[in-house]
Amino acid sequence: MNYNINFQVAAVIITALLLYHFLTQKKLHNANVKTFTYILVLSGLYILSDLLGTLTIMNYTAEDEGIVMGILTGIYLLDILIPYILYSCIPDSHENEKKSGALSVICAGITVAMMIAVLGNLGSGGFFCFDSNDVFQKGTGYVFLYLYALVYIVLIMLRMIRSREDYTPEKMSIAGKFLVIEGVCIGVELYTGYIFLSGFGLALGLIFLYLMMNNPGDYIDSTTGAFDKRYFDNWIQEKFTKGIEFHVIAVELFMLKQINKVYGSSTGDLLLVQIARELQNITGSVQVFRTTGNCFLIITDSLTEYEKNRQEIENYFKEPFETDGEKITFPAIICGIINGEKMEKEDVLLAYIEYLISLVKRADETVVIQSDDRILEGFRYEKEVEHFLKTAVDKDLFEVYYQPVFWTKEDRYITLEALSRLKHPCMGMIPPDVFIGIAERQGLIAQIGLLQ
């Protein structure tokens, strides 16, 4: 029988190109990337073994029967093992732990049974063999290889449906197309017997999965090319969840608005691009995030790297920038936080960075502020006041102190000034400049005025 291996060769080329792109381009660093890496490697092995299996069958001779049967058996064992591993790699955050464990045991049992059956084929020929004319023949059990693959496609589809809240509708659509294409390709291959499309369908599916799970373009800031806040949100949450030590360098470009006014927004954008690239060069990492229009965050795992990078970034901003032949002074506020994982939550970390920035008086030069215990205590004090302030407004816990106003010209008191004061049950009297500043940021100052 003449076999059509064109689709298998195309599948190998597509997978090789995707692997090259994946290894050489900017990559995300999260759980999805690890999952996609496993899927890409395993799928590549499957596609390559599929082609090698066909070439082995096409070049079979009776003298090499033992070697050929051994090679084909190894390839089919790999074909059985890969769908199970792929299924295990797809996370399902919504599946009941008890049911998930039972289903995993069942899937493992079916996989082991299929592998034993294929090994038994060496004696029985129930799955495949070669006849007296050296022609490859499929046994009655061969169809179970296709059914086995289709079962895992259905299981993966069900797992994706259960986890659909974790993906956007567009990504769910991509996943659905992948599974439909692979199912159709397996069906065509089963029907024709000589057009091998399963590997080709899998290669197309890898492209869809790349776009769904690992496409860094979804998380790239369009102006600077750095990762955006959406990716930072997901990435840093994994750090907090696993308790991984990390250190933060925040760069606040407080003069960006002024630069845009004086030189134009196009010049401001060019400077942002230049800064993002230099931050990546200094740190030797792509983990540079633009979390707001004015702020970049750099995360380091090593304290030594943190100290080195912070010093180099400080030196970088002390020098004027050059664009279109013109030198522009562009100072920044550089905030350093050691052991950022102790913040425990992303919103607390970002709030602390804003607090550090607020402590710096705006100047015409680069300023570095390093977090320490005293500053952290002040931040926690302010957060406690911020939380208490909402309760104080709702329950009218403010006290009014009347301060007389004395007119020295007539040597007499002429009026009284009403002053709002706030007392915390544990921290005592809260300075007015503290709670008033917080109230102004939260838009509560008018409500406090009405309580007097």
N, C-alpha and C positions, 0 to 999 in steps of 0.2 A: 504494500500500500504506500502511496506517495503522501507524505505529510507536509502540511503547509506551516513552515516555521517562521514565516515573515513577521507575524505578529509577536512571536516570542523574541525575535531579534530586536524588534522595535521596542518591546517592553524593557529589555536590558539597556538599550540606549537611553530611553526616557529616565529610567531609574538612576543610571550613572550620571546623567546631567543634573538630575534633582539632587543627588548626593553631593556632587561638586558644588552646586549653588548653596546647599545647606551648610557645607563645611567652610566655604570661603566668605559668605556674606554675614552681615550683622545678625546675631541670634539673640533671642530672648533667653532669660535664665530663670525658668520656672518649671513647675511640674509638667506642664504641657509639652515643653521641649524634651524632657526626659522621656515622656511617653512616646512622642513622635520619633525620637531617636531609636527607641526599641522597635517601633513599628517599621521604620525605614530599613533598618538593618535586617530584620527578620523577613520582610517582604522582598528585599533584594536577594536574600539567600533563596527564597522560594522561587522567584523569577529565574534566577540563574540555574538552580537545580532543575527547574522545569525544562529549560533549553538543553541542559546537559543530558537529561533523561531522554529527550527526543533524539538528540544526536547519537546517543548510545544505542537506541533501538534501530535507528537507520543504518548504523554501521555494524550490526550484529553478525557474528559468524558462529557456527556451531562449536568451533574449537575454543572460543572464549565464553562459552555459555555460563560457566561457574562465575567468572569475573563479572560478566554483564548482569547476571541475576543478582549478585551481591551489590553491585553499584545501584541498580534500580530499586532494590529493597531499601537501601540506605536513603535514596532520594524520596521514596514514598513515605518512609518513616518521618523524614523531615517535613514532608507535605502534611502529615497528620499532626505533627507537634506544633507547627507554626500557627494554625487557626486558634488552638487552645491558648497559646501564649499571647496572641494578639487580643483575644477576648479578655484575658486577665489584665492586660495593660490598659484597657479602657476603664477609667474611674467611674464609679456610680455612687455619688454622695447621697442618693435618695433611697438606696436599697436597704431593706431590713437586714441587720447583721446576721441574725439567725438563718433567714432564708438565703442570704448570700453565701453563707458557709455551706449550707446543704446543697445549693446549686453548684458550687465550686467542686464539691466532692463528687457529684453526679457527672459533671463535665470531665473531671479528671479520670473517673472510672471508665467513661465511654472512650476517652482518648487512649487510655492504657489498653482497653479491649481491642480497639482498632489496630494499635501497634502490634499486639500479640497476633492478631489475625494476619497482618501483613507478613510478619516473621514466619508464620505457619505456611504462607504461600510458597516458600522455598521447597516444601515437600508436597503440597497439595496442588499448586497451580490454580487455586480457586480465584485469585485476583487477576493474575496475568501469567503468560508463559509464551514460549516460542514453539511453533509447530515444526513438522518435519521439513517444511520448505523455508525455514528460517524467517517466518513471518510472525510478527508480534500479535498475540491473541489475547483479548480481554476475557477474563472469566466471569462467572455469574456474580461474583462479589465485587467486581470493579465499580459497579454503579454506586456501591456504598461509599466510595471515596468522594464522589460528587455530592451525594446526599449529606455526608458528614460536613463538607464545606458549606453547603447551603444552610444546614442547621446552625452553624456558627454565625453565618451572615444574619440570620433571623435573631439570634441571641444578642448580637452586637447592636442590631437595629432596636430591639426592645430596651436595651440598656441606654442607648442614646435617647430614646423617647422618654424614659423615666427621668433622665437628667436634662431634659430640654430647657428647664429653667436656668441652667448654667450657661446656655448658649443663646445667641441671638437667632431670630427666625432665619436670617440669611445663612448662618452657619449650620443650622439644622437642615436647611434645604440642600446645602452642599453635601452634608453627610448622607442624606437620603439619596441623592443622585449617585454618590459613590457606591452605595450598597445595591442600588437598582442596576447600575452598569455591571458590577461584578456578578450579580445574580444572572443577568442576561447572558454574559459571556460564558459563564459556567454551563448554562442551559444550551447554548449554541454548540459548545464543545462536546457536551454529552450527546447531543442529537446527531452531529455530523461525524464525530469520531476521528476526524483528521485535521480540522481547523482548530488550532490550540489558542484560545482567546482568554483563558483564565488569568494568565500572567499579564497580558496586555490590559485587561480590565483592572487588575490590581495596580498596575503602573499609573493608569489614569486616576485611580482612586487615591494614590499617594499624593498626586498633585492637588486634588480636592482637600485632602486632610491637611496638607501643608498650608493651604489658604485658610483653613478653618482653625487649626490648632497652633500653628507656628509662624504665621505670616507677620514679621516684624513691622510691615507697612501699616498694620492696623493700629500700632501704638507709637508711631513716629510723629514728632512735632513737625508740622509742614514747613516751618520757617528755618529751624536750626538743624534738623536731622537727628536731634537727641530724642531719647524716649520721653513720652509725655506722662502726664499725671495718672492717666488711666492705668498704664502699665506699672507705674510706681505703686499705685494702690494695691494691685494684685501681688507684685513682687515683694514689697516690704511686709505684707501680711504673712507671707510664708516665713520670712525671717522671724517675725514675732511668734508665730505659732510653734516653730521649731526651737525657739530660744537661742538662735544663732547670734554670736557676738558680732557687732558691726559698729562702725564709727561714721559720723556724718560731718560733711563740710557743706555749708550752705553759702551760696554767693548771691547776694542781693544787689541788683543793679539799680540803685535808688535814683540815679540821674538819667535813666533811660527816657523818661518823658521829656526832660529838658533837652536831651540830645535830639530827639525827634522834632522838637519845636525849632531848634536852631539850625540843624543840618538836614532835616527831612526824615520821614519814616523809612525811606529806602536806605539811607545811610545807617539808620538805627538797626535795620534788619541785617545789613552786611556785617555790622559789628557783632550782632548776636550770633551769626553763623561763625564768624571768626573766633569768638569766645568759646562757643560750644566745641569747635574742633580742637582748640588749644587745651581745653579742660580734658578732653579725651586723650590728647597726646601726653599731657602731664601725668595723668593717672594711669595711662597704659590700659585703659578699660573703656568698654562701651557703656558701662553703667553710670552714665551721666544723664540726669533727668531734668527736664524743664517743667517744673510743677506749677509755676505761675508765669505771667508775662515778664516779670522782673527777676525771677529767682531760679537758679540752678542748684540741684542737689547732687553731691558726689558721695557714694557709699564705699567705704573700704573695710576689709575684713581684718587687716593687720594694723596694730597700733603704730608700728614703724612706718608703714606706708602712709598712714594718716598724717603723722608728723611731717614726713617728707613732702607729701602732696600739699598740705596746708601752707608750708613755707614757700614752695614753688609758685603756688597760686597767688600768694601775697606779693611775691616779687613780680609776677606777671602783670598785676594790676597797678603796680607802682610806675610802670613805664607807659608812655603815651601810645595810643593806637594810631596806626596809619591806614587811611583809606582814601582812595582817589588822590594820592599825593599830598594829603593834608593830615597833620598830626592832631589827634583829638585826645584830651584827657578824659578818661572814663573810670573814675574811682568806684569802689564797691565796698559793701559791708560783708566781711567774711566771718561766718559763725562756725565754731567748732564744738562738736558734741562727742564725747567719748562714751562708749558703751550705750549707744542709742537704744539697744534692746530693752534697757531698764525702763524706758517710757511705756512699754507694754502695748500701747495702742498707737495706730498711725495718726489719728486726729490729735492725740496728746503730743506726739513728736512734732507735728506741723505747727501746733499752737505754741510749743516751746520755742521753735525757730522764730516765729513772729514776735514772741516776747523778747528774745535776744536782740532782734533787729530794733525793736522799740526802745531799747535801752541806749542805743547809740544816737548821739546827736549828729544830725546831718552836717557833713563837712565837705571840703573840696579835696579830700585825700582818702585813700583806702584805709579802712579801720578793721582791725581783727578783734573779735570778742570770743573768748574761750569760756565755755560753760564750766562752772564749779559748783560746789555745794551751797555756797551763799546765794548765788543766782538761782539755782534750782529751788532752793527754799522759798525765795521771793516769788518765783513762778507758781509754786504750789499754793502759797498763801493767796496770791491773786486769783487762782482758779477756785479756791474755796470761797473767797469773797464773791466771785462771779456766780457761783452756784447758789450762795445764800441770798444774793441780791434779788434774784427772781422770787424767792419765797418772801423776802421782806416787802417787796412791792405788792405781791398778791395779798399778804396778810396785814399790811400797813404796820410794819414793825419799826418804822422810823420814829425817832423822838425829835421834838422841836425845842431848840434852845433859843431864848430871846437875849440878844446882845444889845445893850443900850448904845446909842450913838450920841456922843458928847460934842457940843459945839464950843470950841475954845473961845470964839469971839464974844459970845454972850455968856460964857461960863455956866452953861446949863445943858441938861439932856434934852434932846429935841425929838427923838423917836426911838423905836426898837427895831432891830433887824432879826428876822426869823431865820434860824440856821438849822438845817436838817442834820441829824446825827444818827449813826447806826451802830448798834452794839451786838456783836456776835456772842452767842451763849458760851462759847469756849475760848474764843480769841480776844474777847473784850471789845473795846471801842475801836472801830475801823476808821482810820484817817480819812477825812473828807476827800482829799485829792485822789485817794485810791478808789473809793466807791463811785465818786463822780466821774472819773475817767472811764471806768468800766461801764457805768450807766450811759455815758455818751456813745460808746462803741456799740452798745446793745440797743440803743434807741429808747432807753427807759427814763431819760432825764425829764421829759415832760410829765410823765406819770408821777415821778417823785415830787415834782413841783406842785402838782395838784393835791398831794397828800398833806401839805403843810396847812 
